[in-house]
């Protein structure tokens, strides 16, 4: 590493010099205690609303995040472009590893994030990009869990007193939509798109991330519990669209779970009873939930695996182990099911409820909805 670059600590101190972060918010995610300090009362109010249900009285924090509201930052450092994910043409982030940590800059918004050791600083137009501050807070929790031996999965999750289901699937399969249908049938929400798992005394534990699901208009209109997510004028506009056009709309809406389903339904932790992988392809016939062996289905394992990404900084300088063997070993104690056939969330919901209630037999999910 080129030590001519300033240390992370020195850079953070320079940005914070003379600034007072006098507004705060204390959160608890599972066993992790987190505090946000900011110079923006409006940002704290916005995040308090977003993280409703995870707020706690002030207490000693495991993680302290600082959010400095201001103009877009342009660090006087040569930054490296992060290669976009497969299928994504545009570079969105650039970064530089520094003595003591990492700096990441979002090209589109000018938001800058510094992290490493006890430093977790977001700076720039935070209020206008509060979603990026939310993601940064959650990335610090993910880092905390990874440092404690958890494994990151690309999955949503739901659960109840009997245990939980992890819902994986390649992009666009409808993990969040199925999770919300299962909430309408009484299950609690555990996570939207990132899930961390680790063996525990009682089996395999899963820990969700405090990120609200974001849904398209088709999901909102086909679940009565989600109708309130759409503003009245938007709902009238979308109701006149053909179903094929409705599901391809790119607009997304945050689902504030307590408003739609009642308080206390975002649990964030649960035991993992089974993994369900959505792999329906639009074939004719009903959807079906059938048990599979992940060792013989590497094509499905790819839907579960997730690299920690740019916002994970290995404490020892080594990359996290995200090999297929690591995932197979972690999931070996729990059955895996593949959901195939026609996309039918009503039937898939029934099959998942049956699975959670009565065990791990193959389950026909019924005919597809017309």
TAQUIPE-V262907 format. One record per pair of residues at least 24 apart in sequence whose ideal C-beta (glycine too) atoms are under 6 Angstrom apart, sorted by sequence separation. I is the first residue (numbers start at 1). J is the second residue. D is the distance in Angstrom with one decimal. If there is no record, write none. Layout:
i = (I;I)
j = (J;J)
d = (D;D)
//
This chain:
i = (27;158;229;344;335;344;33;35;43;164;229;277;342;27;34;160;28;33;218;33;34;35;36;37;38;40;158;159;166;217;218;26;32;39;159;26;158;217;157;216;295;157;226;294;156;225;156;176;72;157;214;215;73;155;214;215;184;153;177;212;213;294;180;212;152;291;292;21;150;151;291;292;150;289;290;149;157;73;289;73;145;157;72;288;288;287;65;66;67;68;286;287;285;69;287;69;283;67;279;208;274;280;287;274;275;276;277;278;279;280;287;145;207;272;289;276;280;206;67;206;189;203;204;202;138;291;65;290;138;289;65;189;288;289;63;188;189;190;288;183;287;188;286;190;286;286;286;43;43;46;50;42;40;8;9;7;8;5;7;8;3;12;173;8;164;166;12;164;8;15;163;164;169;12;32;164;165;166;167;168;169;163;8;159;165;29;32;204;204;170;197;169;168;168;153;154;153;152;54;152;181;185;178;182;147;177;181;185;143;178;182;139;30;151;29;165;165;162;116;104;102;53;82;30;30)
j = (51;182;253;368;360;369;59;61;69;190;255;303;368;54;61;187;56;61;246;62;63;64;65;66;67;69;187;188;195;246;247;56;62;69;190;58;190;249;190;249;328;191;260;328;191;260;192;213;110;195;252;253;112;195;254;255;225;195;219;254;255;336;223;255;196;335;336;66;196;197;337;338;198;337;338;198;206;123;339;124;196;208;124;340;341;341;120;121;122;123;341;342;341;126;344;127;341;126;338;268;334;340;347;335;336;337;338;339;340;341;348;207;269;334;351;339;343;270;133;272;257;271;272;271;209;362;137;362;211;363;140;265;364;365;140;265;266;267;365;261;365;267;365;270;366;367;368;126;127;130;134;127;127;98;100;99;100;98;100;101;99;114;278;114;270;272;119;271;116;123;271;272;277;121;141;273;274;275;276;277;278;273;119;270;276;141;144;333;334;303;330;303;303;304;304;306;306;306;210;308;345;349;345;349;315;345;349;353;312;348;352;311;207;330;210;352;356;356;313;310;313;266;310;268;269)
d = (5.5;4.7;4.9;4.4;4.5;5.2;5.8;3.9;6.0;5.8;5.6;5.5;3.6;4.8;5.8;5.3;4.5;4.9;4.4;4.9;4.5;5.1;5.0;5.2;4.2;3.8;4.2;5.7;5.8;5.9;4.2;5.2;5.3;5.6;5.3;4.9;5.8;5.4;3.7;5.6;5.9;4.6;5.8;5.9;5.9;5.1;5.5;4.4;2.5;5.2;4.3;5.8;4.2;4.4;5.7;5.8;4.8;4.5;4.6;4.9;4.7;5.3;6.0;5.7;5.6;5.6;5.5;5.7;4.0;5.3;5.4;4.7;4.5;5.1;5.8;5.8;5.7;5.5;5.3;5.2;4.7;5.8;5.1;5.5;5.2;3.7;4.5;4.8;4.7;4.1;5.6;5.6;5.5;4.8;4.9;5.9;5.8;4.9;5.3;4.5;5.8;5.6;5.4;5.1;4.5;5.0;5.3;5.0;5.6;5.5;5.6;6.0;5.4;5.7;4.2;5.9;5.0;5.7;5.5;4.4;5.7;5.6;4.3;5.9;4.8;5.8;5.5;4.5;5.5;4.4;6.0;5.8;5.4;5.7;5.1;5.2;5.0;5.7;5.8;5.4;4.4;4.4;5.9;5.1;5.2;4.4;5.4;5.3;4.8;5.1;6.0;5.5;5.8;4.7;5.5;4.3;3.8;5.2;4.9;3.7;5.9;5.2;3.9;5.8;3.6;5.9;5.1;6.0;4.8;5.7;4.7;5.5;5.8;5.1;5.7;6.0;5.7;4.7;5.3;4.8;3.2;3.4;5.8;3.5;5.6;5.1;5.4;5.8;5.5;5.1;5.9;5.5;4.9;4.7;5.3;4.0;5.7;4.8;5.4;5.6;4.9;6.0;5.8;5.7;6.0;5.9;4.5;6.0;5.7;5.8;6.0;3.9;5.5;5.1;5.6;5.9;6.0;5.8;5.7;5.8;5.4;5.4;5.5;5.9;5.0)
//
